[in-house]
Amino acid sequence: MIYALQTADPKARVLVTVPTHNAVDNMMRRYIQRLQKQPFARKTQSDLVRVSTEVFVDDLRKYTCNAMAGQEIHSDYKALKKATEMAKRSDTIFTICIGAGIGLNCSEFFDIVTVDEASQQTELSSPVPLVKGCSQAILVGDHVQLRPTVNQTALALDFDISLFERLYTKVKHSKGNGVLRALILDTQYRIHPKLCEFNSGQFYEGSGPEPESPSHSIVVLTPYTRQAEVLKRMLSSIPYRIEVSSIDGFQGREADVIVFVTVRCKEHREIGFLKDMRRMNVALTRAR
């Protein structure tokens, strides 16, 4: 999507935001891979910037502000000034959503701002990348998957409803005024049709998938964090690489094979927070 937007408008400056640092890294890798497939792409290393205070993996380190400035920017004013100037000349910035409001990005204007996994972000955090203004804002999410995680006080005030969900609901139930537009992606390329048949009818009004690639990765999903920890210990001795995660922790990701461990119900036969259909939807739509 980012590449397509910049192809349509080569001069556009784009701010790409996602909820977590790991997600930023994954997004940036995919973008770089997409650029490398284009023989006439004219972007250079200085056109891309990864803004964060986190420790980086080696393959993305050269895109950080510290690498661009040649030293640690937070302890040297001249290095910070140099990094700021280089960031101003860059046309594609990657950072976490909250990070877009601090540091090098805090006073920058972007032509296009994208907020990925916007349905997982609280209504207070989603506007952070947008407050300095932009010509076009794109929020990407799925409001029938998990909402943002908030405490009980915030939950009672409906703070678990994301800005994405509020705007989507408003657009869906209005005739539209041209300012807000909702686009539903009704075709996806990772889940086998048989695996997605139930979710397609129950959650997505019958939109159908198209399968993509053969299986390689295996992930074990469970609703409970402590159960995930137990399973990690149990599987640590086998000679295969099998990831274990909670459902909430795996939203936004996918694997070729998903083993869904439902554990068991309580003695009173209650299913706890699995009664949230969004959580069940996430669990059943992670497999390719």
Secondary structure, DSSP 8 states (H G I E B T S, - for coil): -HHHHHHH-TT--EEEEESSHHHHHHHHHHHHHHHHT-TT----GGGEEE--SS---HHHHTTBHHHHHTS-GGG-HHHHHHHHHHHHH-SEEEEETGGGGSGGGTT--EEEEEETTGGGS-TTTTTGGGTT-EEEEEE---TTS------HHHHHTTTTS-HHHHHHHHHHTS---SS---------SSS-HHHHHHHHHHHSTT-----------EEEEES-HHHHHHHHHHHTTSSS--EEEEHHHHTT--BSEEEE------TT---GGGG-HHHHHHHHTSB-
